[in-house]
């Protein structure tokens, strides 16, 4: 669910990421990477033990990472913003518990 909420943050009225990529395209892969890393960051902040192995999921998007040596940094930056946006809906007491 947090992965899908990661996509939700990219809407133009929220964090306005490019979500125009068709399945299998580089733009699609970049957005998938952002959503998955945002999910991992949000899980960590909320002390949720994920039910999926993030490393396995991210591994399927290696083509983007291989083509652009800075892709992981851009994805992590966008994912951090997405996680922060999602966490803005959670009280301070709930974060880190």
N, C-alpha and C positions, 0 to 999 in steps of 0.2 A: 504494500500500500504506500509506503514512504517513497518508493521508486516512482510510482504514478503521481504522487504529490510533488515530487521533484519536477516532473514534466509540467504540472499545473503552474508552478512558479514562473515558467518561461513565457506565459501568455503576455501579450502586448500591454495589458493593463497591470501587470505585475512587474517582472524583471525584464521583459521584452527581449527574449532570446530568439534566434532564428530557429523556427520549428517547421520550416518549409520542406525539409529533405524527405524524399521518397524512401521507402524501405530499401536498405542496402546501399544508399548513397553515403558519401562522406559526411554530409550535414546531418543525416539521420544518425549515423554512428557517433558523431560528436555529441548530439543531444542525449543519446542513450548513455554515453559515458558520464555526462553531467548529472543526469537523473540518478544513476547508480551510485556515483560518488556522493551526491547529496544525501541519498538514502543512508549510506554508510556513516556520513558525518552526523546525521540526525539521530541514527541509532546510538552512536557513541555518546552524544550529548544527553540523550534520554535514558541511558543505561539499559537499552533494549538489546537483547541478544538476538541477532538476525537469524531468520530461518533459511536464508539462502547464503551461499558462500560468495561474497562479493568478488573475491579474486577470480573465481571461475567465470562469473558473469562478465566482468570487465575484460577478461582474457579473450572473449569472443570479438572484441572491438580493437584488436591489436593493429589492424591495417592502418587505422587513423594515427595511432601512436608511432608506427614505423615510418609513416610518410612525413610526419611533422614532429621534430624533436621537442617543440614547445607545447604540443597539444595537451599533454598531461597537466601542465601548469595553467593553461587557459581553462581546461575542464575543472581543475581543482578550485580555481578562483570563482568560476561561475557556480560550482557546486557549493562552495562556502557561502556565497550570497543566497543561494536557494535554501540551504539549511538554516541560515540565519532568518530568512523570511518565514519559513515554516515554524521555527522556534519562537518567533515573535507572537505566536498565538498560544503559547504555553507560559504558564506562570513561572516566575523565577524559582519557586519552591519545587516545581516539578522537574526542572532541568537539572540533570546530574544526580537524580535520585535513583 
